């Protein structure tokens, strides 16, 4: 099987993986995935960490495109970025399916 050499896709996988590379960010993603949307305070109430730390994790997830935020003064409402979530799901599925199709190892 020939492996795609699509640098853009590889960079996207790496960006998504890096953003998901912290347990708190996974907790945030799981929480947001179970909601239609929520405010920063709702997320902070779920996590036993400082507000500044929650903000930094949200920034990383937003920069990677996995979540989006909308300012509703004086609050910010967050939700999963559905379009990029689907892109990430497909890219990771394709990545893991490369090995799943192998009959032998080494």
N, C-alpha and C positions, 0 to 999 in steps of 0.2 A: 504494500500500500504506500502510495506517495503522500508525504506529509506536505500540507500547504506551507508555502514560505511567504505568508502575507504579513509583512512587518506591522502594518496598521492593526490588524487583528491581534497580533501578539502583544503589541503595546497596550491595546484596550484590555486584554486579559490581565496583563501585569498591573495596570492601573486599578482595575476592579479588585484584584487579589490583594494588592497593597492596602487599599481602603478597608477591606474585610479582614485584614491581618491582625486585628486586635479584638479580644473577647468583648470589650464594651461596645465596640461598633457592631459586632454581631448581635448583641443584646438590643441595641437601638434598632437595627434592621428588623429583627424579629418582632419587636414591639410595634414598629411602624407598619409592618406587613399585616399585623392583626387589626389595624385601625384603618379607617378611610383617610384620616388626617388627625393631627393633634398639635397642641401648642408646646412650646419649649418647656413650660412648667410641668406639663403632663409627663414629658420624657424625664425631666429632672427628678420628679417624684418617684419614678420607677427605679432609679439608679442611686446607689449609695455613694455618690461622688460629688465633688464640688461643681457648681454651675459653670465655672470657667473651663473645667475639664470636659463637661458635657458639650459646651460650645465648641471646643477644639475638635472633638470627635464628630460632631455634626458638620463642621467645616470640611473635614477630610472626606466624609461621605458625600457631601454636596459637591466638592471639587471633583470627585471621581464621577459624578453624575448619577449616583445610585439613589439619591434623594433630592427633593427640591423643597425650597422654602418660599413662603409668600408672606410679605409683611402686611399685617393687619394691626396698624398702630394701636397700642404700643407693643403688641405681641407679634411673634412669628409663628406661622402655622407650617408644619412639616408633613411631608408624605413621601411615599416611594415614587420615584420617577419611573412610571410604568414602561415607557418606551425603552429606557436604558436597562431596566430590570430584565426585560425580555431579551435584549441584546446580550447581557451578561449570562443569562440562563442558557441561551443557545451556544455562546462561545465556550462556556465551561462544559456543557454537554458534549460538544464536538471534541474538545480537548480530551475528556475522559473516555470518549468512545474510540479514540485512536488506539488505546491500549486494550480496551474491551474486545476488540476484534482480533487480537493476537491469539494464536493457538499455544504458543510456547514462550517461555521466558529464558533469556540468555542462552 
